[in-house]
């Protein structure tokens, strides 16, 4: 009976919470008769178990029928305990279920105390429910304490503890419990594997996931669709899309969830074309895409660059044909992806055709308009959104601030800032980051500095926005001081920080500052970043140290057209015409195509050197 209960749950590793013994939801199996028979048999087993549990809980409910609140129920339990009456496991489970529903940690602690006093802490069913409530309340260590005190543990207890760690992003602890289970002779079942695979579905979980894969193969779960689907998900999320595809291709049977997971994994890893091919193959094999499929393939399309708009239109056509064009989540994704693909007109058509919109719909459209330089329209939509009673969220404010900055409309920015304050989002660090960046871009460095100084929490993006703003406004010395302060406060600069501070240093002509920033970039291991390298070449040239620029250029393992152009321009500016022209020819021999700036620099060289070189360009 217990085994039958477990086999229903195959979505745990894909983001759906599950605790053994809870009411189950129907899962999506493939349409095969084998799986339908398997599902029906399992549901009969679950039904029998629920009937058994319900009979016992009715008895327990007689004690608690007059308790309308958790507090009253706990008072009744304490009363029976004080009178020496027997309190069975079902009475405790009834009270704990109420705590579970309301995530009431204070009440859980009181019930736990009663359980200890009545000696029911060794009842695996009661302990399991208690663990689940603690996990739901975020107190995983309290659940572990209950678990560790159990002398005899069943598969439910092991699986619940593993699932708790998985739910709270603690893969190492989940693996520890899983290994302990095997060492003590416990036999993992399907839900155990789903739980541990969910725990391993993260960047650090690949090594553990491969070990679990071996156990699954030897444990007779190679043909289990939910477990194999969870393996695909684990490999995709832990960074090995190749292994994910291998498991997927070897599966004899798949369901819609399997296809969705594989398409989603390819999308996350930037394999848009492969994801789109799989989307078409899925339908050729008779599987009907659901809303999750469309969301996944639209994400894949958004991650692709080449021919993305054509794919979006094709997916949109499929969605309309399948009746998903009225699904709000699919429409939101279409608005976002059309905008990202550069077709703001198509995004607008989808948005205007939506019968229902939520804050995500409005934010996607506002963000799309902002990305495509339609600042005025984005701001008008922002105002219309509020007139229609939709409350903007953080994403909305960040999007509209981007639109305001692109339009260079300082008054808009101030107005949005005022709206954010009234909405209680004026101190949100994401909104503040956008405000700092936008005020600086709109020309008001004083307002940017004011927002920055008032922030209680700052991240590297905050510092970058302020340093970059100061650099843009010629405040090189202040930018450099802020860079040093950033380091003192323990914030680690990234490549963008170094690029910003180098631009600030270049504007001041302070070679000493530049060398200091270069030294720190080397210590941070960022001197090999092509963007930082480009900034160093440009800056050394601008401060007149052409020898340092050339040393930097020659030492770069990776170069792009910007690198070559920066060095050629620097040589031209420093009257090294012959060397600049030689480098221009070398650039083309190595397969780089000059851009307009490159030609402008080399033509300046030709003007001073002679027209003979012009013929060679």
C-alpha positions as CSV (number, residue, x, y, z in Angstrom):
1,X,0.0,0.0,0.0
2,X,2.8,2.4,0.9
3,X,4.7,1.7,-2.3
4,X,1.6,2.3,-4.4
5,X,1.2,5.7,-2.6
6,X,4.7,6.7,-3.6
7,X,4.6,5.9,-7.3
8,X,2.2,8.7,-8.1
9,X,4.6,11.5,-7.4
10,X,7.0,12.1,-10.2
11,X,7.2,15.9,-10.3
12,X,9.2,16.5,-7.1
13,X,12.5,17.0,-9.0
14,X,10.9,19.4,-11.4
15,X,9.9,21.9,-8.8
16,X,6.7,20.5,-7.3
17,X,6.8,20.1,-3.5
18,X,5.9,16.7,-2.2
19,X,5.7,15.2,1.3
20,X,4.8,11.5,1.7
21,X,1.3,11.0,3.0
22,X,-0.1,14.3,1.8
23,X,-3.0,14.5,-0.6
24,X,-1.8,13.7,-4.1
25,X,-2.4,15.4,-7.4
26,X,-2.8,13.6,-10.6
27,X,0.4,13.4,-12.7
28,X,0.8,13.6,-16.4
29,X,1.7,10.2,-17.7
30,X,2.2,9.3,-21.4
31,X,-0.9,8.1,-23.2
32,X,0.2,4.4,-23.3
33,X,-2.2,1.7,-21.9
34,X,0.7,0.5,-19.7
35,X,1.0,3.8,-17.9
36,X,-2.7,4.3,-17.6
37,X,-3.1,0.9,-16.0
38,X,-0.2,1.7,-13.7
39,X,-1.8,5.0,-12.8
40,X,-5.2,3.6,-12.1
41,X,-3.8,0.8,-9.9
42,X,-1.8,3.4,-7.9
43,X,-4.9,5.5,-7.4
44,X,-6.8,2.5,-6.1
45,X,-4.0,1.9,-3.6
46,X,-4.0,5.6,-2.6
47,X,-7.8,5.6,-2.3
48,X,-7.7,2.6,0.1
49,X,-5.0,4.2,2.2
50,X,-7.0,7.5,2.4
51,X,-10.1,5.5,3.4
52,X,-8.1,3.8,6.2
53,X,-6.6,7.0,7.4
54,X,-9.9,8.9,7.2
55,X,-11.6,6.3,9.4
56,X,-9.0,6.8,12.1
57,X,-9.0,10.5,11.7
58,X,-12.8,10.6,12.2
59,X,-12.1,9.0,15.6
60,X,-9.5,11.6,16.4
61,X,-11.7,14.4,15.1
62,X,-14.3,13.6,17.8
63,X,-11.9,15.0,20.3
64,X,-11.2,18.1,18.3
65,X,-14.6,18.7,16.6
66,X,-15.3,21.7,18.8
67,X,-11.9,23.3,18.3
68,X,-12.3,25.9,15.6
69,X,-8.7,27.3,15.9
70,X,-5.3,25.8,16.3
71,X,-5.0,27.2,19.8
72,X,-8.2,25.5,20.9
73,X,-7.1,22.2,19.4
74,X,-3.8,22.4,21.3
75,X,-5.6,23.2,24.5
76,X,-7.7,20.1,24.1
77,X,-4.6,18.0,23.5
78,X,-3.0,19.4,26.6
79,X,-6.1,18.8,28.6
80,X,-6.3,15.1,27.6
81,X,-2.6,14.8,28.3
82,X,-3.0,16.3,31.8
83,X,-5.9,14.0,32.6
84,X,-3.8,11.0,31.5
85,X,-6.1,10.1,28.6
86,X,-4.6,8.3,25.6
87,X,-3.8,10.5,22.7
88,X,-3.3,8.4,19.6
89,X,-1.2,9.3,16.5
90,X,-4.2,10.4,14.5
91,X,-5.1,13.1,17.0
92,X,-1.5,14.5,16.8
93,X,-1.6,14.3,13.0
94,X,-4.9,16.2,12.9
95,X,-3.4,19.1,15.0
96,X,-0.2,19.0,13.0
97,X,-2.1,19.2,9.8
98,X,-3.7,22.5,11.0
99,X,-0.2,23.8,11.8
100,X,1.0,22.7,8.4
101,X,-1.8,24.6,6.7
102,X,-1.2,27.8,8.4
103,X,2.7,27.5,8.8
104,X,2.2,28.2,12.5
105,X,5.7,27.6,14.0
106,X,4.7,28.7,17.6
107,X,1.9,26.1,17.6
108,X,4.1,23.4,16.2
109,X,6.6,23.9,19.1
110,X,3.7,23.4,21.6
111,X,2.5,20.3,19.8
112,X,6.0,18.9,19.7
113,X,6.3,19.4,23.4
114,X,3.0,17.4,23.9
115,X,4.3,14.6,21.6
116,X,7.5,14.3,23.7
117,X,5.5,14.2,27.0
118,X,3.2,11.5,25.7
119,X,6.1,9.4,24.3
120,X,4.8,9.5,20.7
121,X,8.0,10.9,19.3
122,X,9.1,7.4,18.2
123,X,5.9,6.9,16.2
124,X,7.2,7.2,12.6
125,X,3.9,8.5,11.3
126,X,3.7,11.3,13.8
127,X,7.4,12.1,13.5
128,X,7.0,12.3,9.7
129,X,4.2,14.8,10.0
130,X,6.2,16.8,12.5
131,X,9.2,16.9,10.2
132,X,7.1,18.0,7.3
133,X,5.6,20.9,9.3
134,X,9.0,22.1,10.5
135,X,10.3,21.9,6.9
136,X,7.3,23.9,5.6
137,X,8.0,26.5,8.3
138,X,11.6,26.8,7.1
139,X,13.1,25.1,10.2
140,X,15.0,22.3,8.5
141,X,17.3,21.8,11.5
142,X,14.3,21.2,13.8
143,X,13.1,18.6,11.3
144,X,16.6,17.0,11.4
145,X,16.5,16.9,15.2
146,X,13.2,15.0,15.1
147,X,14.7,12.7,12.4
148,X,17.9,12.0,14.3
149,X,15.9,11.1,17.5
150,X,14.0,8.3,15.6
151,X,15.4,4.9,16.5
152,X,13.6,3.1,13.7
153,X,13.2,5.0,10.5
154,X,11.0,4.0,7.5
155,X,11.3,5.0,3.9
156,X,8.9,7.9,4.5
157,X,11.1,9.4,7.2
158,X,14.3,9.1,5.0
159,X,12.5,10.5,2.0
160,X,11.0,13.4,3.9
161,X,14.3,14.5,5.3
162,X,16.0,14.3,1.9
163,X,13.1,16.2,0.3
164,X,13.3,18.8,3.0
165,X,17.0,19.5,2.2
166,X,16.2,19.5,-1.5
167,X,13.4,22.0,-1.0
168,X,15.7,24.4,0.9
169,X,18.7,24.1,-1.5
170,X,21.0,22.1,0.7
171,X,22.3,19.4,-1.6
172,X,25.2,18.3,0.5
173,X,23.0,17.6,3.5
174,X,20.5,15.7,1.3
175,X,23.3,13.5,0.0
176,X,24.5,12.9,3.5
177,X,21.1,11.6,4.6
178,X,20.7,9.6,1.3
179,X,24.1,7.9,1.9
180,X,23.2,7.2,5.5
181,X,20.0,5.6,4.4
182,X,21.8,3.2,2.1
183,X,24.5,2.4,4.8
184,X,21.8,1.5,7.3
185,X,20.1,-0.8,4.8
186,X,17.3,1.4,3.7
187,X,16.0,0.9,0.2
188,X,15.3,4.0,-1.8
189,X,12.0,4.0,-3.7
190,X,10.8,6.2,-6.6
191,X,10.1,9.2,-4.5
192,X,13.4,8.9,-2.7
193,X,15.2,9.1,-6.0
194,X,13.0,12.0,-7.2
195,X,13.9,13.9,-4.0
196,X,17.6,13.3,-4.2
197,X,17.7,14.1,-7.9
198,X,16.0,17.4,-7.1
199,X,18.7,18.1,-4.5
200,X,21.4,17.5,-7.1
201,X,19.7,19.7,-9.8
202,X,22.2,22.6,-9.2
203,X,25.6,23.6,-10.4
204,X,27.4,21.8,-7.5
205,X,25.4,18.6,-7.8
206,X,26.7,17.0,-11.0
207,X,29.2,14.7,-9.3
208,X,26.6,13.4,-6.8
209,X,24.0,13.2,-9.5
210,X,26.1,10.9,-11.6
211,X,26.5,8.6,-8.5
212,X,22.7,8.6,-8.0
213,X,22.3,7.8,-11.7
214,X,24.4,4.6,-11.2
215,X,22.3,3.6,-8.2
216,X,19.1,4.1,-10.2
217,X,20.4,1.9,-13.1
218,X,21.2,-0.9,-10.7
219,X,18.0,-0.4,-8.7
220,X,15.6,-1.3,-11.5
221,X,14.4,2.2,-12.3
222,X,15.9,2.4,-15.8
223,X,12.4,2.2,-17.4
224,X,10.7,4.4,-14.8
225,X,9.5,7.5,-16.8
226,X,9.3,9.9,-13.8
227,X,12.7,9.0,-12.5
228,X,14.3,9.1,-15.9
229,X,12.7,12.5,-16.5
230,X,14.1,13.7,-13.1
231,X,17.5,12.5,-14.3
232,X,17.2,14.7,-17.5
233,X,16.2,17.6,-15.3
234,X,19.1,17.0,-12.9
235,X,21.7,16.9,-15.7
236,X,20.3,20.0,-17.4
237,X,20.3,22.1,-14.2
238,X,23.7,20.9,-13.0
239,X,25.3,22.0,-16.3
240,X,25.6,18.8,-18.3
241,X,23.2,19.2,-21.2
242,X,25.0,16.5,-23.1
243,X,24.2,13.9,-20.4
244,X,20.7,15.2,-20.2
245,X,20.2,14.6,-23.9
246,X,21.8,11.1,-23.6
247,X,19.3,10.0,-20.9
248,X,16.5,11.6,-23.0
249,X,17.5,9.8,-26.2
250,X,17.8,6.4,-24.4
251,X,14.3,6.6,-22.9
252,X,11.9,4.0,-24.4
253,X,8.9,5.9,-23.2
254,X,8.4,9.6,-22.5
255,X,5.6,11.9,-21.4
256,X,4.9,15.6,-22.0
257,X,6.8,16.5,-18.9
258,X,9.9,14.7,-20.3
259,X,9.8,16.7,-23.5
260,X,9.2,19.9,-21.6
261,X,12.2,19.3,-19.3
262,X,14.5,18.5,-22.3
263,X,13.3,21.6,-24.2
264,X,13.6,23.8,-21.1
265,X,17.1,22.4,-20.5
266,X,18.2,23.2,-24.1
267,X,16.7,26.7,-23.7
268,X,18.6,27.4,-20.5
269,X,21.9,26.4,-22.2
270,X,21.3,28.6,-25.2
271,X,20.6,25.8,-27.7
272,X,17.6,27.5,-29.2
273,X,17.7,25.8,-32.6
274,X,17.9,22.3,-31.1
275,X,15.1,23.1,-28.7
276,X,12.9,24.3,-31.6
277,X,13.7,21.1,-33.5
278,X,12.7,19.0,-30.5
279,X,9.5,21.0,-30.2
280,X,8.6,20.0,-33.7
281,X,9.7,16.4,-33.2
282,X,7.5,16.2,-30.1
283,X,4.4,16.9,-32.1
284,X,5.5,14.6,-34.9
285,X,5.6,11.8,-32.4
286,X,2.0,12.5,-31.3
287,X,2.6,14.5,-28.1
288,X,0.4,17.6,-27.5
289,X,2.4,20.5,-26.1
290,X,1.0,22.2,-23.0
291,X,1.5,25.7,-21.7
292,X,4.8,24.8,-20.1
293,X,6.0,23.5,-23.5
294,X,5.2,26.9,-25.1
295,X,6.9,28.8,-22.3
296,X,10.0,26.7,-22.6
297,X,10.3,27.0,-26.4
298,X,9.7,30.7,-26.2
299,X,12.5,31.0,-23.7
300,X,14.7,29.0,-26.0
301,X,13.7,31.4,-28.9
302,X,14.5,34.4,-26.7
303,X,18.0,32.9,-26.0
304,X,18.7,32.5,-29.6
305,X,20.0,35.3,-31.9
306,X,20.0,33.9,-35.4
307,X,16.5,33.8,-37.0
308,X,14.8,34.2,-33.6
309,X,11.8,36.3,-35.0
310,X,10.9,33.6,-37.5
311,X,10.9,31.0,-34.8
312,X,8.7,33.2,-32.5
313,X,6.2,33.6,-35.3
314,X,6.1,29.9,-35.9
315,X,5.7,29.0,-32.2
316,X,3.0,31.7,-32.0
317,X,1.2,30.1,-34.9
318,X,1.3,26.7,-33.2
319,X,0.0,28.3,-29.9
320,X,-2.9,29.9,-31.7
321,X,-3.8,26.6,-33.4
322,X,-3.6,24.8,-30.0
323,X,-5.8,27.4,-28.3
324,X,-3.0,28.7,-26.1
325,X,-3.2,32.2,-27.5
326,X,-5.6,33.1,-24.6
327,X,-3.3,31.6,-21.9
328,X,-2.0,34.7,-20.1
329,X,1.4,33.1,-19.3
330,X,2.0,32.2,-22.9
331,X,0.9,35.7,-24.1
332,X,3.3,37.3,-21.5
333,X,6.1,35.2,-22.9
334,X,5.2,36.2,-26.5
335,X,5.2,39.9,-25.6
336,X,8.6,39.5,-24.0
337,X,10.1,37.4,-26.8
338,X,8.7,39.5,-29.6
339,X,10.2,42.6,-27.9
340,X,13.5,40.9,-27.4
341,X,13.5,39.9,-31.1
342,X,13.1,43.5,-32.1
343,X,9.5,43.3,-33.2
344,X,7.8,45.7,-30.8
345,X,4.8,45.9,-33.2
346,X,4.1,42.2,-32.8
347,X,4.5,42.5,-29.1
348,X,2.0,45.3,-29.0
349,X,-0.5,43.3,-31.1
350,X,-0.3,40.4,-28.6
351,X,-0.6,42.7,-25.6
352,X,-3.6,44.6,-27.0
353,X,-5.3,41.4,-27.9
354,X,-5.1,40.0,-24.4
355,X,-8.4,39.7,-22.6
356,X,-6.7,39.4,-19.2
357,X,-3.5,41.1,-18.2
358,X,-1.5,41.0,-14.9
359,X,1.4,43.0,-13.7
360,X,3.8,40.7,-15.7
361,X,1.9,41.5,-18.9
362,X,2.3,45.3,-18.4
363,X,5.9,45.0,-17.2
364,X,6.8,42.9,-20.3
365,X,5.2,45.5,-22.7
366,X,6.8,48.5,-20.9
367,X,10.1,46.7,-20.8
368,X,9.8,45.9,-24.5
369,X,9.1,49.4,-25.4
370,X,12.0,50.6,-23.3
371,X,14.4,48.1,-25.0
372,X,13.3,49.3,-28.4
373,X,13.8,53.0,-27.7
374,X,10.0,53.8,-27.4
375,X,10.5,55.8,-24.1
376,X,7.5,58.1,-24.5
377,X,5.1,55.2,-25.2
378,X,6.5,53.2,-22.4
379,X,5.9,56.1,-20.0
380,X,2.3,56.5,-21.2
381,X,1.7,52.8,-20.7
382,X,3.1,53.0,-17.2
383,X,0.5,55.8,-16.4
384,X,-2.3,53.9,-18.1
385,X,-1.4,50.7,-16.1
386,X,-2.0,52.6,-12.9
387,X,-5.2,54.2,-14.1
388,X,-6.6,50.6,-14.8
389,X,-5.8,49.7,-11.2
390,X,-2.7,47.5,-11.8
391,X,-0.1,48.1,-9.2
392,X,3.5,48.3,-10.6
393,X,6.1,45.9,-9.1
394,X,9.9,46.2,-8.9
395,X,10.3,44.9,-12.5
396,X,7.9,47.6,-13.8
397,X,9.8,50.3,-12.1
398,X,13.2,49.0,-13.4
399,X,11.7,48.8,-16.9
400,X,10.2,52.3,-16.9
401,X,13.3,53.8,-15.4
402,X,15.3,52.2,-18.3
403,X,12.8,53.8,-20.7
404,X,13.2,57.2,-19.0
405,X,17.0,57.0,-19.1
406,X,17.0,56.1,-22.8
407,X,14.8,59.1,-23.6
408,X,17.0,61.3,-21.5
409,X,13.9,62.7,-19.8
410,X,15.0,63.8,-16.3
411,X,11.5,65.0,-15.4
412,X,10.0,61.5,-16.2
413,X,12.7,60.0,-14.0
414,X,11.8,62.2,-11.1
415,X,8.2,61.4,-11.5
416,X,8.8,57.7,-11.6
417,X,11.0,58.0,-8.5
418,X,8.2,59.7,-6.7
419,X,5.8,56.9,-7.8
420,X,8.2,54.3,-6.4
421,X,8.5,56.2,-3.1
422,X,4.7,56.2,-2.7
423,X,4.5,52.5,-3.6
424,X,7.0,51.7,-0.8
425,X,9.6,50.6,-3.4
426,X,11.9,53.7,-3.1
427,X,14.4,51.9,-1.0
428,X,14.4,48.6,-3.0
429,X,18.0,48.2,-4.0
430,X,17.1,47.0,-7.5
431,X,15.0,50.1,-8.1
432,X,17.7,52.2,-6.5
433,X,20.3,50.7,-8.8
434,X,18.2,51.7,-11.8
435,X,17.7,55.2,-10.3
436,X,21.4,55.7,-9.8
437,X,22.1,54.6,-13.4
438,X,19.3,56.5,-14.9
439,X,19.9,59.8,-13.0
440,X,23.6,59.6,-14.1
441,X,22.5,58.9,-17.7
442,X,20.0,61.7,-17.7
443,X,22.7,64.2,-16.6
444,X,21.9,64.6,-12.9
445,X,24.9,63.2,-11.1
446,X,23.8,64.9,-7.9
447,X,20.5,63.0,-7.8
448,X,22.4,59.8,-8.6
449,X,24.8,60.5,-5.7
450,X,21.9,61.3,-3.4
451,X,20.2,58.0,-4.1
452,X,23.5,56.1,-3.8
453,X,24.3,57.7,-0.4
454,X,20.9,56.9,1.0
455,X,21.0,53.2,0.1
456,X,21.4,50.8,3.1
457,X,22.2,47.8,0.9
458,X,24.4,48.0,-2.1
459,X,25.7,45.3,-4.4
460,X,28.4,45.4,-7.1
461,X,25.8,46.7,-9.7
462,X,25.2,49.7,-7.4
463,X,28.8,50.6,-7.1
464,X,29.3,50.1,-10.9
465,X,26.4,52.4,-11.7
466,X,27.8,55.1,-9.5
467,X,31.4,54.8,-10.6
468,X,30.3,54.6,-14.2
469,X,28.1,57.7,-13.8
470,X,30.9,59.7,-12.3
471,X,33.2,58.5,-15.1
472,X,30.7,59.7,-17.7
473,X,30.5,63.1,-16.1
474,X,34.3,63.6,-15.9
475,X,34.5,63.1,-12.2
476,X,37.5,60.9,-12.4
477,X,39.0,61.6,-9.0
478,X,35.7,61.0,-7.2
479,X,35.2,57.8,-9.2
480,X,38.6,56.5,-8.2
481,X,38.0,57.3,-4.6
482,X,34.7,55.5,-4.7
483,X,36.5,52.5,-6.3
484,X,38.9,52.4,-3.4
485,X,36.0,52.7,-0.9
486,X,34.2,49.9,-2.6
487,X,37.2,47.7,-2.0
488,X,37.5,48.8,1.7
489,X,33.8,47.8,2.2
490,X,34.5,44.3,1.0
491,X,32.7,44.5,-2.3
492,X,34.6,42.6,-5.0
493,X,34.9,44.6,-8.3
494,X,33.9,42.8,-11.5
495,X,34.9,43.4,-15.1
496,X,32.4,46.2,-15.5
497,X,33.9,48.0,-12.4
498,X,37.3,47.9,-13.9
499,X,36.1,49.1,-17.3
500,X,34.2,52.0,-15.6
501,X,37.1,53.1,-13.4
502,X,39.6,52.8,-16.3
503,X,37.4,55.2,-18.3
504,X,37.4,57.5,-15.4
505,X,41.2,57.3,-15.1
506,X,41.6,57.9,-18.8
507,X,39.5,61.0,-18.7
508,X,41.8,62.5,-16.0
509,X,45.0,61.6,-17.8
510,X,46.3,60.1,-14.5
511,X,48.7,57.4,-15.5
512,X,49.5,56.6,-11.9
513,X,45.8,55.7,-11.2
514,X,45.7,53.6,-14.4
515,X,48.7,51.6,-13.3
516,X,47.2,51.1,-9.9
517,X,43.9,49.9,-11.4
518,X,45.8,47.6,-13.7
519,X,47.7,46.1,-10.8
520,X,44.5,45.4,-8.9
521,X,42.9,43.9,-12.1
522,X,45.9,41.5,-12.4
523,X,45.5,40.5,-8.7
524,X,41.8,39.9,-9.3
525,X,42.5,37.8,-12.4
526,X,40.5,40.1,-14.6
527,X,43.3,41.3,-16.8
528,X,42.6,38.4,-19.1
529,X,39.0,39.6,-19.6
530,X,39.0,41.0,-23.2
531,X,36.8,43.9,-22.1
532,X,39.1,44.9,-19.3
533,X,42.1,44.4,-21.7
534,X,40.5,46.6,-24.3
535,X,39.9,49.3,-21.7
536,X,43.5,49.1,-20.5
537,X,44.9,49.4,-24.1
538,X,42.6,52.4,-24.7
539,X,43.4,54.1,-21.4
540,X,47.2,53.6,-21.7
541,X,47.0,55.2,-25.2
542,X,44.9,58.1,-24.0
543,X,47.3,58.8,-21.1
544,X,50.2,58.8,-23.6
545,X,51.9,55.6,-22.5
546,X,52.0,53.9,-25.8
547,X,54.6,51.4,-24.6
548,X,52.4,50.1,-21.8
549,X,49.5,49.9,-24.3
550,X,51.6,47.8,-26.7
551,X,52.7,45.5,-23.8
552,X,49.1,45.0,-22.8
553,X,48.0,44.4,-26.4
554,X,50.8,41.9,-27.2
555,X,50.1,40.0,-23.9
556,X,46.4,39.5,-24.6
557,X,45.5,35.9,-25.4
558,X,42.1,36.9,-26.8
559,X,41.5,39.9,-29.0
560,X,38.4,41.3,-30.8
561,X,38.0,44.1,-33.4
562,X,37.7,46.6,-30.5
563,X,41.2,45.5,-29.3
564,X,42.8,46.1,-32.7
565,X,41.0,49.4,-33.2
566,X,42.0,50.7,-29.8
567,X,45.6,49.9,-30.4
568,X,45.6,51.3,-34.0
569,X,43.8,54.5,-32.8
570,X,46.3,54.8,-30.0
571,X,49.3,54.5,-32.3
572,X,47.7,57.0,-34.7
573,X,47.1,59.5,-31.9
574,X,50.6,59.2,-30.6
575,X,52.2,59.8,-34.1
576,X,53.3,56.2,-34.7
577,X,51.8,56.1,-38.2
578,X,54.0,53.4,-39.7
579,X,53.4,51.0,-36.8
580,X,49.6,51.7,-36.9
581,X,49.5,50.9,-40.6
582,X,51.5,47.7,-40.1
583,X,49.1,46.7,-37.4
584,X,46.1,47.5,-39.6
585,X,47.4,45.0,-42.2
586,X,48.2,42.4,-39.6
587,X,44.7,42.7,-38.2
588,X,43.2,41.7,-41.6
589,X,45.7,38.9,-42.1
590,X,44.5,37.4,-38.8
591,X,40.9,37.5,-40.1
592,X,39.5,40.6,-38.4
593,X,37.3,42.9,-40.4
594,X,38.0,46.7,-39.7
595,X,35.1,48.8,-38.6
596,X,34.4,52.5,-39.4
597,X,36.5,53.7,-36.4
598,X,39.4,51.6,-37.6
599,X,39.3,53.2,-41.0
600,X,39.0,56.7,-39.6
601,X,42.1,56.1,-37.5
602,X,44.1,54.7,-40.4
603,X,43.0,57.4,-42.8
604,X,44.3,60.0,-40.3
605,X,47.6,58.2,-40.4
606,X,47.6,58.3,-44.2
607,X,46.9,62.0,-44.2
608,X,50.2,62.6,-42.3
609,X,52.2,59.8,-43.9
610,X,51.3,60.0,-47.6
611,X,48.6,58.9,-50.1
612,X,50.5,55.8,-51.2
613,X,49.1,53.9,-48.2
614,X,45.5,54.8,-49.0
615,X,45.7,52.6,-52.1
616,X,46.6,49.7,-49.9
617,X,43.6,50.1,-47.6
